[in-house]
């Protein structure tokens, strides 16, 4: 505060509206700053609060160093304009890596690269140490069988019942008989907290958004994949269902030791489920670390990004 | 500027054609590669064949009748009404049967396939198939193409028969020609075109090779536009319209060139 301002305040003088105060922030900006600070504090609390409960190395995996299951190394990808530049990060066995970032920054593209639905212009993607970048189409289909994918809109086959949807990967890639398939379908539906007897014969159109997501997770899990990929698993869901889906992802990691990559812009859920967070900004990975490291960072963009939520 | 626009348009067209022929090659190649999706094939045969039966029966019957009516007026001026069966059989079997069945199926089945695959594309179901380790072309396109290749000739045979039957009713009611005479001239027409491999009438070869080609055109065009759908539900509408327009035009254009070739090869 300047001397002149101090003097005016002491004398009860009011500033003339025509006089500009270059140091003062408009009220809306000040409020917005306060809201952002409050959100950052809340996220820090979430990070600390859930640090112990958050999935670390799964009990299933035991002690000792865990190998890298998914690695992206110096990935460059462009269509009409650059999408990803020098993107590098990895997920170790049993990790849940959440890729966050603003909308339209290419988060879902990363999943397509891991699934080998897209091929990078430069760099390589390895799964279990094998470079999948230059695989032929048929070999890529085999690699995809190691993975389960949960789509933003669940992407259930709408001409099939819930049972047929979950049984689909088993019928395609295993020699299980129908009794074994039914037992597996029931097991997976129960895992995602759905009553098999109630939902198995229902069509996807008869399910709510949250149930569709859960059936999508059950279908992704049917083949007991080593890797689960989630594209915006909590978008468009109410807070309660969001919490249920987040809990399911954590449960999957803890009980089955599955390595997961989650693409999300739901930072609160990300903080609850992530072993590591990868922030995609300006086509690059701007941050890769634990949620605590993220909230503890002094990086201005990171502070701004977290405040934005 | 204009040259650049023309250049870009030409590149896009060539690229689209390349994509179409790659899709066609894969879809046809997968017919002989395991796994065979037999249940999907029978489901599609039912949807394409049985589902189109009503529309094909109606089209064939009324086309045969109107053809007989128009022909009767012309033939009466020459006193050649005895030959009405020949005229109708020739027209229906060689030309009208295949083309009309093709256009009807393009409208009914082509639009359906494009809308279904387009919806699957925009709701990420095609991506889901890919991620579940299934080739969408093998699972979705091959059964539809094979079903269309099998069912189109069958639909055309039904269309031809019903058309000739419709003609016989007009010949009897309008011209007073006995049914025996009408059907005798129909068979005369079929036999007069010569034979392939000593036993198969050339009219049948011509009349059944066309729907086989049309079935391929309809299913492949529909699958191509369906799988290329983008832009949400609006995109599904665009894909459906493009399918019907493109398939219908292709049927008429290909019919002309196919007729030229078939006449050259199978002329009596």
Interface residues (C-beta under 8 A of the other chain):
Chain A: X115 X117 X137 X141 X142 X144 X145 X147 X149 X151 X152 X153 X155 X156 X157 X158 X168 X169 X172 X173 X219 X229
Chain B: X35 X119 X123 X124 X125 X127 X128 X130 X131 X132 X133 X134 X135
